[in-house]
């Protein structure tokens, strides 16, 4: 049966800005309150999707969320007309309005954890939206995310949707950003690796000292249970606390895997030997291809600044693998030199494509953050909402849609402008028709 791995990218929303909202995410902190360019950001994201589909990969689109989130602001006690709600929130604290206006749902690697049908007990693809409790601006995403996923993958015969985990620190869940699947082919049973930053219930807690660990072991274990994964094909691995303290707030900032390849920094895992031995053991006859990058070749700070490991690692039609790397990788000398060297090694990675997603990068979101991977067979592909697949027609349509509705630039001060809210809603209303999603937003009558 034909098999693929599709990428579903989040369209960057019209309120894209730099709120400085993510403590522990260095780029977000560094660019706090810089001027943002929403139109450019959305076009950069769309061009990445187009590039991937030109490379022959299946590419899907996930709509942004309604922002500013008036329903959330009302829940926080801001009342009156919508104009008054925006103004009162801004006066109370501009950062609160920024948090309720974040376009952070663009980073769909954090939207959910997805287990392909080959791995699950009931033979369906399982989805659990991430609760994202560690950051308020992200914790308001899961309800709409769940609706968007349910409209994209609606057929219950093929797709199973779970509720997000309880929204509390013990079950802090950041979705697929800490989840990697290894396999021989996409449709053969794989080994799913869950990387966690904190074992919340453990007394001996080796947690980072400086920055928060967002993903807990307890959350990862709950997802493995919900998805009906076999313990014999599941691995739980602790992220090294040092890398979190250096700014790798998710595992996908320091490691990336695809099929039987793991491309990783030597400091990524707390107990690398144990993890990699277990991975190989559980993969059985499929040899794991490890591409370890040493700190001598690429210092941790360069790895995190360049987002080298937030490249997408994809298999092309000719079965060669390619890295879809952020353009910053070509400007940081150690990383540039490493990538040149990598291509001289006899690994499955044969090409590197540099992609400019700088507007997203300035908030700590590289190419891999912007996509949710869904490995699927032909029947599952056919059961997916057809309007969500990127083809030339949809690409042109979304290009026009962005040009029509998006501002050239934005500052925090602009977020209180009711005209921005109205234009964003007009844009989303049109988008729900383009993507055939029905009513998914609070302003369309969906419950928050
Ligand atoms: O959750 N940045 C996001 C970036 C998410 C990256 N995702 C992955 N690595 N998979 C975050 O920290 C910044 C928003 C702001 O500061 O305005 C932000 O939310």
Boltz pocket constraint, residues with backbone or C-beta under 6 A from the ligand:
constraints:
  - pocket:
      binder: B
      contacts: [[A, 17], [A, 18], [A, 19], [A, 20], [A, 21], [A, 22], [A, 25], [A, 28], [A, 29], [A, 102], [A, 104], [A, 107], [A, 109], [A, 110], [A, 135], [A, 138], [A, 177], [A, 250], [A, 252], [A, 253], [A, 363], [A, 364], [A, 365], [A, 366], [A, 368], [A, 369]]
      max_distance: 6.0
